[in-house]
Amino acid sequence: MANSPQAKKRARQSEKSRQRNASLRSMVRTYIKKVRAQIEAGDKAAATAAYQEAQPVIAKMVNKGVFAKNKAARIQSRLNAQVKALNS
């Protein structure tokens, strides 16, 4: 357990950050699931719309430090490739 005032403050900050990051990560996963659901349904127009909605959210998480830049790029690339592969 933290004893010094600095360590106690750092523990509080870390916990707030952890909860915020968990919430943001969960939100992004929901956007990704929406895109994948449209891909599974085979609806290219809806999948494209869902991807367009998810893309800026994923990119924002890099600036907030929730995802590494390459991880976000990989997620976007794979989703985009799956959407493009759909035939409608």
C-alpha positions in Angstrom: 0.0 0.0 0.0 1.2 3.5 -0.8 2.5 5.4 2.2 3.9 8.7 1.0 1.5 11.4 -0.1 3.0 11.3 -3.6 2.4 7.5 -3.9 -1.2 7.9 -2.6 -1.9 10.5 -5.2 -0.3 8.4 -7.9 -2.5 5.4 -6.9 -5.6 7.6 -7.1 -4.6 8.9 -10.5 -3.7 5.4 -11.8 -7.1 4.1 -10.8 -9.0 6.9 -12.5 -6.9 6.4 -15.6 -7.5 2.6 -15.5 -11.2 3.0 -15.3 -11.3 5.7 -18.0 -9.2 3.5 -20.4 -11.4 0.5 -19.7 -14.5 2.4 -20.6 -13.0 3.8 -23.8 -11.6 0.4 -24.8 -15.1 -1.1 -24.3 -16.7 1.6 -26.4 -14.3 0.9 -29.3 -14.9 -2.8 -29.1 -18.6 -2.1 -29.4 -18.0 -0.1 -32.6 -15.8 -2.9 -34.0 -18.5 -5.5 -33.1 -21.1 -3.4 -35.0 -18.9 -3.4 -38.1 -18.3 -7.2 -37.8 -22.0 -7.8 -37.4 -22.8 -6.0 -40.6 -20.0 -8.0 -42.4 -21.5 -11.2 -41.1 -24.9 -10.2 -42.3 -23.3 -9.5 -45.8 -24.7 -6.0 -46.1 -21.9 -4.0 -47.7 -23.7 -0.6 -47.5 -24.4 -1.0 -43.8 -20.9 -2.4 -43.1 -19.3 0.6 -44.9 -21.4 3.0 -42.9 -20.5 1.3 -39.6 -16.8 1.3 -40.6 -17.0 5.0 -41.4 -18.5 5.6 -38.0 -15.9 3.4 -36.2 -12.8 4.7 -38.0 -12.5 8.1 -36.3 -13.2 6.6 -32.9 -10.4 4.1 -33.3 -8.1 6.8 -34.4 -9.0 9.0 -31.4 -8.0 6.3 -29.0 -4.4 6.5 -30.2 -4.3 10.1 -29.2 -5.7 9.3 -25.8 -3.2 6.5 -25.3 -5.7 3.7 -25.1 -4.3 1.9 -28.2 -0.8 1.9 -29.8 -0.7 3.5 -33.2 0.1 0.3 -35.0 -2.6 -1.7 -33.2 -5.2 0.9 -34.3 -3.9 0.9 -37.9 -4.0 -2.9 -37.9 -7.6 -3.0 -36.7 -8.7 -0.4 -39.3 -6.9 -2.2 -42.1 -8.4 -5.5 -41.3 -11.9 -4.1 -41.0 -11.5 -2.2 -44.2 -10.3 -5.3 -46.0 -13.2 -7.3 -44.8 -15.7 -4.6 -45.8 -14.1 -4.3 -49.3 -14.3 -8.1 -49.7 -18.1 -8.1 -49.4 -20.1 -8.5 -52.6 -23.3 -6.7 -52.8 
